[in-house]
Amino acid sequence: CCEDCGNCECCSRRCVCISVFVLLGLAIMAAAVALAIIFGIPQRTPVNRYCTSNNMTGYLCDDRVTCIPASSVCNGMSNCANGEDENSELCSDLPKNLPAYLIFKCGNPQFWIYIDEKCNDINNCGDCSDEVGILANCPSCGPNWWPCTSIFYEYCKCIPRSLCRDGVQHCTDWSDEYKCTP
């Protein structure tokens, strides 16, 4: 690149241009790294994890095939192959960090349940808001359930038919003992 001109070195125009371009490229890369550090590296766009399985809303694993029930997210056991359902960022502040489609807010704003626990004929909220009312929008009792106004706190509008005619009053109108068939 440079020629020996006696006691001093003389550089050709070509060598100077190449050196300037290399230094300019290094300066641009250093500036890009500095800007990334100063302003932060942009985060990846969030992955859509919404899925349905057996007509229930669930959480889609990284494999984009496995759909786990909402109540399996942040339950202390990895249900996805890569463990993304137990990610500390997702599970650190429940229910705040969970996607809204995975939770049901009870009538009492202090309580919430996973969406797959709604309309399961069990009083998960403690005030029956997950089984009765406009917010819950639950279907009528299934074939293995008896519709009544129950007196047990565990149930809200239906009791298991296995409790029919068992000699214990479960419905306020006693229909579980006189009308219901197991």
ZILINQUI-V241095 format. One record per residue. RES is the residue in one small letter. OMEGA is omega in whole degrees, 0 to 359 (NA if undefined). Layout:
# ZILINQUI-V241095
RES,OMEGA  RES,OMEGA
This chain:
# ZILINQUI-V241095
c,180  c,179  e,179  d,181  c,181  g,182  n,176  c,178  e,178  c,181  c,179  s,178  r,180  r,180  c,180  v,179  c,180  i,180  s,180  v,180  f,178  v,178  l,178  l,178  g,177  l,179  a,179  i,178  m,178  a,178  a,179  a,178  v,180  a,178  l,179  a,179  i,182  i,185  f,179  g,178  i,182  p,180  q,176  r,177  t,182  p,180  v,177  n,183  r,183  y,175  c,175  t,177  s,183  n,180  n,178  m,177  t,182  g,183  y,183  l,180  c,181  d,181  d,177  r,178  v,185  t,178  c,181  i,178  p,181  a,183  s,176  s,178  v,178  c,179  n,178  g,179  m,178  s,178  n,174  c,184  a,181  n,178  g,182  e,177  d,178  e,180  n,183  s,178  e,180  l,189  c,186  s,183  d,182  l,356  p,187  k,184  n,179  l,173  p,185  a,182  y,180  l,185  i,174  f,179  k,182  c,177  g,174  n,186  p,178  q,186  f,176  w,175  i,172  y,186  i,181  d,175  e,178  k,178  c,177  n,179  d,176  i,183  n,182  n,181  c,182  g,179  d,181  c,180  s,177  d,182  e,186  v,173  g,185  i,181  l,182  a,180  n,183  c,174  p,178  s,183  c,178  g,184  p,181  n,183  w,178  w,181  p,175  c,171  t,186  s,177  i,176  f,183  y,182  e,183  y,183  c,184  k,180  c,173  i,177  p,180  r,178  s,178  l,179  c,176  r,178  d,178  g,179  v,180  q,176  h,179  c,182  t,180  d,181  w,182  s,178  d,180  e,185  y,184  k,186  c,175  t,182  p,NA
